[in-house]
């Protein structure tokens, strides 16, 4: 009896010791926005990159890096899920004598590698070490075919288990919607950041040619395609193939001349209607047939913020969206991005039931939130608890006004006798309308809408509106902006869900002349925002314009060539989507 009790005691001691030792720091399973542990194990400590050419069906060779997980200096032999990018700005770069893959340069990809994913990065057609050219604009039908072929090739490799996803930013984000439209059988999910929905409204915002953006694109692509050194694939030891590929890049279309040649949505470039055939939004219907899951990553400071929400409200398949503090440069979000990408791909590519699809579809922050960095959540957009708050312009000067061009922005309707007052634009500079200091915080979340009436004796007017926050020290901070060319003011019914925002088709036949000295109405939305105008701050609307008497828009106007006026309908100058603080769903 004593021996039996002793054996039992020894067993309990050994069992307890092993249990305590093995569970010294037990990892509790946790999966919520920005938090993830206990579902996916970090098994690998490094990675290995090999590169090669893959010949497309049209004979063009594309360069690609294949980056596989390594553990204890051994490349993993088991097949794993793979995520890949169709990349525009060199899959690999040389720095200080070392070749750096995209994984070496992006910590979120390192997170994926360490958790058991293969990463593939292909130089897009006409870029990097790849052959070919894009002479009919970005992401042509050739690229569509390449993306399909590469996806299915990856799925067929011995190092891939057949589950494929895509990632990437900006151009690579757009490529993912093109991929979803092609619906490769093995493409299970995508994670685009900073994507474009309507490229026309980026290049011709409100019908106004964004010359600086077009030139910036030209300069960037000139650098990457012609000037910057590219990295050859492993088999091209003498770099001769790379030299041949780079010569073909000179056939890439000049993006500035390409875009400048198409001022209307129905314009053509060499008989090609790019805006109607190659614009990312034209792939919406096909994306809604494939219903490939989409998680978008975007920042409130990104000029493509509206595009992300346009994709979101129109997609019918599984979808998520995060809107954070960052701009089009997303590096400051890398830590959070790494977590969310892992949760997303674990769910769709590894079938790990981590609950990500049980959470609200949208996570967002508010800029200048008094509660610092608080994440809010929502299921639909625009937010269902939004109320419209209208502001009117009054010619009387606001408290800080220093000239007649500084008026008052008031939430009180204008008296009838003042409805037809007119305010001329200065010969240079802008008109500003500013509220008194706010008595309480104002949460503006959504798409502000401008409704402005003007008169002019000139041929055309480009109108620009800037929404600004003025603090107690009179420092001015840009919040949002937008613009519209007066001749493009005709509103149409869009073929997609435009969230009840004013929509301008921008066809050549839609142009409306401006009757001399007769009021015309311009209605357009500003970029969406989630902004807290805090107590004591003032809201400012700044309006500027450029006029045309001939075919070219001048840099300045001749006062009083343009005036803004009131209207009989007593419409506001600007309408804000406002959410009461008590309606927020924060966590």
N, C-alpha and C positions, 0 to 999 in steps of 0.2 A: 504494500500500500504506500509506503514511504517512497520507494523507487518510482512508482507510477506518478506520484505527486511531484517528485523531483524532475522526472522527464517532462511533465506538463509545464512546470515552471521554466525549465530551460527553453522549451519550445516557445512559450510566451515571450521570454526575454529576447530570443533571436528574432522572432517575428516583429516585435516592437522595435528592435534596433534597426532592422531592415526597413520597416515602414517609415520610421522617423528619418533615417538616412536618405531614403529615396524620395521623400517628400519634404525635405528640409525647406524648400521654397516652392511649394505647389503652385502651379500656374492656374489661376481661376479663369475659366473660359469667359471671354468678354468680347463682344462685337457690337459696337455702336459707332456713330459718326466720329471719325478721328481716333478711335480706340479699337485695338484689335490684339487679342492674345488668346492662346489656348486652342485655336482652330487650325492654325497653319504653322508648321514647325520650320525654323530656320536651320536647314540641314547642311548647307554648303557654305564654304568660307572664302571662295574665290571664283574666278571664271577664266575661261580660255576663249580666245577669238581666232577664228580662221576666216579667210575671205576667198571668194571665187566669183567667176562669171556664171550667169545663168542665161541661156539663149532663149529669147522670147519667140513666139510663133511667127513673128514677122522678120526674124533673123537678127534683131537688135540684141546686143549683149548688155545685161545690166549687172553692175558690181554689187556684191552684198557681203556683209559681215554676218557670221553665225557665231553667237556667243553662248557658250554652254557652261553650266555650273561645274564647279570643281570642289572635291572634298579630299582633304589630306593629299593634295597634289595630284589627284586622279580625276580625270574627266568622267562625269557620271555616264554610265552605259545604259541605264534604264531610259525608255522613252518618256518624255515629259510634255506637258502643254507648251505651246510656243506663242509668243506675242511678237508682232513685227510692225515696222514702220516703213512707209514709202516716203523717203526723206529727200528734201530739196537742197540741204545746205551741208553736204559732205558727211557721209556715214562715219568717216574717220578723219582725224587731223594729226599732224605731226607737231609736237611741242617739245623743245629741249632735247631733240634726238629720240624721242619716244613716240610711238604710234598709239594714239588714244582712240578707242572705240567710243560709241555713244554711251555705252554702259560706264566707261571710265569717267565720262563727263556728266552723267546724270544719276544722282543718288537714288531717285525713285526706281530706276531700272536695276540698281544694285540690290534693292530690297526684293524685287521679283526674282532675280537670279538666285539669291540666297534661300529663297523659299521654294525653289524647284521649278523654274521656268527657263526655257530657252528663249533668247532674244535674237531676232533677226532684223537687220537694218539694211535696206536696199537703197542705193543711190538712184533717185528717180531718173527717168529717161532724159537725156540731155544735160545731166549734172554729174558732178564728182568724177568718178572713173567709169561711169556708164557711157555707152554709145548712144547715138540717136540725137534727136532734137525735138523741141516743141515749137513748131512754127505757126500754130493756130491757137495760141493762148495756153494757159495753165490747165493741167489735168485733162488732156484731150481724150478722144476715144481710144487712142493708142495706150495711154496710161490706164484707162479702164480695163483694157484687155490684159495689160501687164499685171495689174493688181489681182485680178482673178487668177491668172496663171501662177503667180508667186504664192498666193494663199494655198492653192491646191498642191503645189509642189512641196511646200513646207509640210503639209499634212501627210504627205507620202513618205517623208524621210524616216529613217530608222530611229533617229533621236527624238522624233515627235510622236505623241500618242494619238494624233488625229484631231486634237482640240486646238483651234487657232483663234487668237484674238489680235486686235490691232490697237496701237497707241500712237500718240504724236500730236504736235502742236501746230496751229496755224495752217500752213500748206498741208502738212501731214494730217491735220485734223480734217480738212476738206477731203483728203484722199480716203478717209474712213467712211464718209457718207457716200462717196463714189463706190467704194467697196460694198457697202450695204445695199446699194442699188443693184450691183451685179449679182449679189447673193451667192457667193461661192459656198458650196455645201458644207465645208468644214469651218466656216467663219462663225464663231459662236457669240462674240460680243466685241464691242469697240469702246474706246475711251478717248474721244477727241477733246482737245483743249484749244480754246481760242479759235473756233471754227467760223466760217463765213456762211451765211444763208443767201444773201442777195449782194453779190459783188458789185452790181451796178450802183447800188446806194452807197457803197464805199468809195468807188471811183468818181461817181457823179452824185454826191450827196444832195438830195433835193434838186437834181438836174444841174448842179454846179460842179464843173470839173475840178477834182481835187488834184491840182497840178503837183503840189508838194508830195502827196502820197505816190502818185504815178512816177515822179522823178526818183523818189526814194527807192521804189521797187526796181526801177531801171538800174540805179547805181549799185544796189545790193546784188542783183543777179549778174551784173557785169563783173563785179568782184568775184563772186563765187564760181561763175561759169568760165571766166577767162583768166582772171588775174591770180586768184589764190591757188596755191599748190594743192593738188589732190593726192590722195594716197592710192597707189596701185594695189591690185589684188595679189595674193601670195604667189601665184604662178607667173606673174608679170615682173620677173626679177630685174629686167633691164628697163622697164618703164615704157617700152615701145607701144604696147597696146594702149596705155594711158595717153600717150601723145596723140595717137590716132583718134581716140575718143574725144579728146579735148578739141581737136580740130572740128569735129562734127557739132560741138556746142555753139560754134559761131553762127550756125543756122537758126539758133533759137530766135524767136521773134523779139523785137525791141518792145518791151511792155508799155513804155510811154507812148510810142507811136501807135501801137496796137489799140490801147484804150482811147487815145485822143481821136482816133478815126471813127469812134462809135459813140457820138454824143447822146443818141436816143436809144431807148431799149430795143427798138426794132431796127437799129442801124446794123450795117454789115461790114465785115472786114474781108476783102477778097471773096465776096459772095457767101461768107460764113456769118450767120446770125449768132454770134457768141452769147450775147445776153439771153437769148431765147433757147439756146442749145447747149451751151457749156457752163452757164451760171450754176453754182452749186444747188440752188433752189429747184432747178428743173428735175433733180433726182428725187424729189420728195415722194412722188407717187410710187416709184419703185422701192424706195425705202419702206414705205408703208405696206407694200406687198411682202417683202422679206421679213419685216418686223424684227430685224436683228437688234438686240438690246444695246442701248446707247447711254453712256454716262458722260455728260459734258462738264467741263471744268473751265470756268471763266471768272474774270475779275471785274468789279464795278468800274475800274479805271481803264478798262480795255475798250478801245473804239469799236470792237466787235460785240459788245455786250448785248445790243438789241438782237443781233443775229442768233446768239445762243438761245434767247427766249423765243425767237421765231421758230427755230427748230423744235424747241421743247413743246410748244403748244400745238404744233402740227404733226408731230410723230405719234403714231398709234401703237407702236410696240412698247415693250418694257423700257423705261427711261428714268434717268436721274439727272439732276443738275446741281452743281455747287457754284455759288457766286460769292467770291471773297474780296479781300482788300487789294489785290494785286492789279497790275496793268497787263498789257500784252506780254510783258516779261514776267514769267511765272516762277522764277527761281525762288522768290521768297516763300512760295507755297510748297516747296519740294517735300518737306517733312510730312505735311498733311496729305499731299498728293500720293506719296509712297504708300501710306496706309490705305487710302481709299482705292487706289488701283489694285492693291493686293486683295482687299475684300471683294472687289468687283470681279476680278478674274478668278479668284478662288471659287466664287459662287457659280460662275457660268462655265469655266473651263475645267474645274476640278470637282464640281458638284458638291462642294462643302456647304452645308446648310447653316450659314452664318447669320441669316436673318436680314441681310442688307436690303432685300426686296420687300421686307415687311415694314420698313421705315418710310416716313414721308418722302416724297419724290424730290423735294427741293430743300436745300440747306443754304442759308445766306446770312451775311452780317449786315449791319447798318453802319455806314460811315459816320464817324464822330458820335457813336453811341455813348452816352454818359456812363453806361455800365461797362465800358471798355469793350473787349473782344467777346461778344456774346453771339452765339450762333442761334438763328431762328430757323424754324422749319415750316414748310407748307406743302400742300398736296397739289394745288393748282395755281396757275398764273393767268391773269393778274390775281392778286390776293382777293379772296371773296369778301373780306370785311373792309374793302377800300371805299372811302367816300370822296367825292369830288369837292375840292375847295377852290373857289374862283377868286382871282385877283384882277383888279381893274387899274388902268392908269389914270392918273389925275395930273393935270398940267401944273397945279400949284406945286411949289418946290417942297421937297422933303427937308427934314431938319438939317441935314448936312449938305444941302445943295449949294453949289457955288456958281451955277449959271442956269439959264432957262432951259438947258438941255438935261437937267436933272429933276425928275418928277417923282411923284409919290405912287407907290404900289399899294393899293388898298383892297381889303377884303369886303369893303362896303360898295354896293352898286353906285354907279355914277348917277347924279341927278339928271333928269331929262334935259334940262336946259344946257347941260355940259356935254351931251352925247355927241354932238357934231364938232366939238372943238378939234383943232388940228395942231400938230406939233411938227415943225420942220426939222429935218436932220441937219446937223452942222456940216460945214464944208469938209471937215475931217473930224475923226473921232466918232463918238457914239451917243445915243440917247440912253439914259439910265433911269430906271424906276425902282425905288427902294422903299421897303416897308419901314415903319417905326420899329424899335427894338421889340422882339417877341416877348410876350408875357409868359409863355409856357413853351415847352419843347414841341416841335412840329415834326412828325414822322412822315416824310414823303417817300413812298415806296411804289415804284411803277414808272409809268411813262407820262411825263408832263406834256401837255398839248398847248401850242401857241395858236391863237386866233387873232390875226392882226389885219386891220384894214389900212390901206394906203392910197394915196393919190400921187400922180407924177405926170410930168410932161415929157419924160424921156421914153426911149423905146423899151427898155427892160431894166429890171432891178434884181440883184442878188441880195437877199436879206439873210442876215445872220443873227441868231439870238443865243445869248449866253446866260445860263442860270448860275448865280454866284451867291456865296455865303460871306457876309461881312461881319467880322467879330467886333468886340468892344474896342479893340485898338485900331479899327478901320482897316485891318488887313483883309484883302479880298482873296477868296479861294474859289476856283472854278469847280462847279458841281456837274454841269451837263451843258450840252449845246446842240444846235441843229440849224438848218437853213433851208431855203427854198428859192429857186429862181421864179420870179413872178409869172413869166410866160408858161411855166410848168404847173400852174396852180390847179388845173382841172383835176377833180377827184373822180376816181373810178372804183368799181367793185373788184377787189382782188380775188384771185382764184384760190387763195389759201386763207387760213385764219390769221388775220392781221390785228387781232385783239381790239377791234373797233377803233383803230387808229386811222387818221387820214391816210389814204393811199393814192399816190400819183403814179399813173402807168408810165409816163414819160415817153410815149410814142410821139413821133414827129407830128402826126395828125392831131394830137391833143393840145398842141400849142395854142395859147389864147393871147391875142394882142391886148395891150393895156389901153383902154380908151383914155384920151387925154383929159387929165384933171378930173377923172371920175373914180370914185372909190372902188377898189377891188379887194376881195378878201383872200388872205393867204392863211391856210390852216395846215399845220404840220407838227409832228411830235419831236421832242428832244430825246436824246439817248436815255434809256431807263436808269433809274438810280434807286438806291436805298439809303437815304440821307436823313440824318437828324439835324434839323436846324434848332440849335439849343437856345434856351431862354437867354435873352439879352442880345442875341445876334439879330442881324437884319437880312432879309432876303432881297436880292437885287436881280433885276432882269436888264441886261445890257443889249441894245439893238444897234447893229451897224449895217451899212449897205454899200454896194458898188453898183454903179449905173452904166447903161450902154446907150449911146446915141447911134452907133453903127453896129458892126458885127462884133467888135471887141469890147469887153467890159473894162472900164477905166478904173484906176486905183482910187480915185476920189470922186465925190459928187459936187455939182455946182449948186450951192444953196440958193433958193429953197426948192431944188429939183424934186425932192421926195418929202412927203409929209405922212405921218400916221394920223388916222382920224378915228373918232368914235363911230357908232352905228346905231340905227334905229332899234335893232334887236337887243341892244344893251348887253352884248356879249363881252365876256371878260377878255383880258389880254392873254392870260395864261391860266390853265386849269391844272391843279396838282392832285395826284392820287394820294390821299392822306389816310393813314391808319391810326386809330386810337391806340395809345400805349397799352390799354387794358386788353386789347384784342390779340396781342402778340402771343405766339406759341414758341417760347424759348425753352432751352434745355441745358 
